[in-house]
Each structure stands twice: as structure tokens, then as C-alpha cells.
Amino acid sequence: MKHYAILCGSAPEGKIQKKIDRMYEFLLEENGGLYAENEIMIFPNGINELNIAWFMNSLRAVGITEIFLYICEKVNFRTV
């Protein structure tokens, strides 16, 4: 099984939510899913429906069989 994680935030331009940072770090941990850095994409400022659909279809086209989608709306930011 090939997996991929998509982390979507709602931060203003140039910022990223702390929850996105924590989820990213968790996914890299042994007990968090064993994702590699190249298996995680972060959209810190959000993504629209058309682009997320295109991105997910592209992942499936290259053999990704499992997609973890994390959407974070709470506004705790840090500067990028």
C-alpha cells in the first residue's frame, strides 16, 4: 500500500497553524504512521475544491492507494 498525507490549514499568507506543524511531526514518527517527508503535502493557506480534486486524482494516477486528509480551521499561527 502506498500512502500520502495532505494537510490543509486556513492561515493567512506567510503563516502556518501550530496544529498543522504538530500533525506533520506526528506523521513522521514511528507511532504516527511512518510517513516519509515526501509523502506529506502541506497547504498552510488552504486549497480550493478544484485543486484538491486534481491533486488527489494525480496521487491515485501514480498508484497511491491511501490518502490521509487533515483539515485544520482553528487559528493558532506561526510565521513561516
Buried (B, 14 or more C-beta within 10 A) or exposed (E): EEBBBBBBBBBEEEBBBBBBBEBBEBBBEEEEBEBEEEBBEBBBBBBEEEEBEEBBEEBEEEEBEEBBEBBBEEEEBEEE
